[in-house]
Every structure is written in C-alpha cells, then in structure tokens.
C-alpha cells in the first residue's frame, strides 16, 4: 500500500505539476489543432494565437483565420523616404511605421510601396507590398 501511495504522488507530480509550471501546453500545433499557419506576420484577415507551438519557429506566430481589427487597419502608399534597419522602421508620406526584418529585406529608399498598418501607440506594419517597375 505504501508503494501505491508513492507511485500516485510521483505520477501527480510528473504529469500534473510539471506541465503547469513549465507553462507549456500538451504539445500544441498551430496547423493541426487550430487550422492556422506559421508566419512572421499575420495577414489582415487573420489573428495571432498566443503561445508557443511545436510547428512554428520562435520568430513565427500562429496565424488563424478570423476577425481582426480590420476596421482599424490603415493603408498608405508612396515613396520610401527612409529605412532604419536598426529600429526596424520605414518612413513614407511622413509616417514612420515599425516592421519586421523580413518585410524590410527587399525594400530600399526610393522604392514605391503600399503598407497596411495599424496604430496602437506606434504604427506597426501588417503587410508591405513593393511596386514593381
């Protein structure tokens, strides 16, 4: 009987407390469990699920279809007047917008772009489309 109590206590400790303390879910996967896709930036018709996912890298978010604050999205088009790769920002039409490195990788000053962004304290790009000449 003593051994049975020890086994139960150890089982509870290993299977009950450890996952809670680590903050990890039971192996969540973005694609199979939530029908999402791993992306560095979610599209305007997607929202980001919170948490760590087995099938997404550390830099990626789990983007799932659904309502976003699309009514709060803004769009600006124009010529890029400045890029600050250290601050990860782009400036056009007098507006400085924060963006991920991946978005800025193919953009240079003088390019014409269209940027979808939202504002919550700072302007943050959701999507940058470079116009091809």
C-alpha positions in Angstrom: 0.0 0.0 0.0 2.9 2.4 0.8 4.3 1.8 -2.7 1.0 2.6 -4.3 0.8 6.0 -2.5 4.3 6.8 -3.6 3.5 5.9 -7.2 0.4 8.1 -7.2 2.2 11.1 -5.6 5.0 10.8 -8.1 2.6 10.4 -11.0 0.7 13.6 -10.0 4.0 15.4 -9.6 5.3 14.4 -13.0 2.1 14.6 -15.1 0.2 17.3 -13.2 2.6 19.9 -11.8 5.5 19.9 -14.3 3.4 20.9 -17.4 1.7 23.7 -15.4 5.0 25.1 -14.0 6.7 25.0 -17.4 3.8 26.9 -19.0 3.8 24.5 -21.9 0.6 23.1 -23.3 0.3 19.4 -24.2 2.2 19.7 -27.5 0.1 22.3 -29.3 0.4 22.5 -33.0 -0.8 25.6 -34.9 -1.8 23.8 -38.1 -3.5 20.7 -36.9 -5.1 22.0 -33.7 -6.1 25.5 -34.7 -6.1 25.3 -38.5 -3.5 28.1 -38.7 -0.3 28.7 -40.5 3.1 29.7 -39.0 4.1 33.2 -40.3 6.3 36.0 -39.1 3.4 38.4 -39.7 -0.3 37.5 -39.8 -2.4 38.8 -42.8 -5.1 41.3 -42.3 -7.8 38.6 -42.3 -6.0 36.6 -39.7 -5.4 36.9 -36.0 -2.5 35.6 -33.9 -2.9 32.8 -31.4 -0.9 33.3 -28.2 1.5 30.7 -27.0 4.4 28.5 -28.2 3.6 26.0 -30.9 5.6 22.9 -31.9 5.3 23.5 -35.6 6.2 27.2 -35.5 9.7 28.6 -35.0 10.4 31.0 -32.2 10.1 34.1 -34.5 6.8 32.9 -36.0 3.2 33.4 -34.9 0.3 31.0 -35.3 -2.0 32.9 -37.6 -5.5 31.6 -37.7 -8.4 32.8 -39.9 -10.7 35.1 -38.0 -11.8 38.5 -37.1 -9.1 41.1 -36.6 -9.4 44.8 -36.0 -9.5 45.2 -39.8 -11.6 48.3 -39.4 -8.7 49.8 -37.6 -6.2 48.9 -40.4 -4.9 51.8 -42.4 -3.2 51.9 -45.8 -0.6 54.3 -47.1 1.1 54.2 -50.5 4.1 56.3 -51.6 7.8 56.5 -52.0 10.1 55.3 -49.2 12.0 58.3 -47.8 13.9 56.5 -45.0 14.6 53.0 -43.7 16.1 52.4 -40.3 17.1 48.7 -40.1 18.3 49.1 -36.5 15.0 50.4 -35.4 13.2 48.2 -37.9 11.2 51.1 -39.4 10.2 52.5 -42.7 9.2 56.1 -43.4 6.9 57.2 -46.3 4.5 60.0 -46.7 5.8 61.5 -43.4 4.7 58.4 -41.4 7.2 56.1 -39.7 6.0 52.6 -39.4 7.6 49.7 -37.5 8.1 46.5 -39.5 9.8 43.1 -39.2 13.2 42.5 -40.7 11.6 40.1 -43.3 9.3 42.9 -44.5 12.2 45.3 -44.9 14.7 42.8 -46.6 13.8 43.7 -50.2 12.9 47.4 -49.7 15.2 50.3 -50.2 14.9 54.1 -50.1 13.2 55.4 -53.2 11.0 52.3 -53.8 7.3 52.8 -54.1 5.4 50.7 -51.6 1.9 50.2 -50.2 1.7 49.5 -46.5 -1.2 48.1 -44.5 -0.7 49.0 -40.8 -2.4 49.6 -37.5 -1.8 52.0 -34.7 -1.7 51.1 -31.0 0.7 53.6 -29.6 3.0 53.1 -32.6 2.4 52.4 -36.2 3.0 48.7 -37.0 3.1 47.2 -40.5 1.0 44.2 -41.2 1.9 43.9 -44.9 4.3 45.8 -47.2 3.8 45.4 -51.0 6.6 46.8 -53.2 5.5 48.1 -56.5 7.5 46.5 -59.4 8.7 48.9 -62.1 
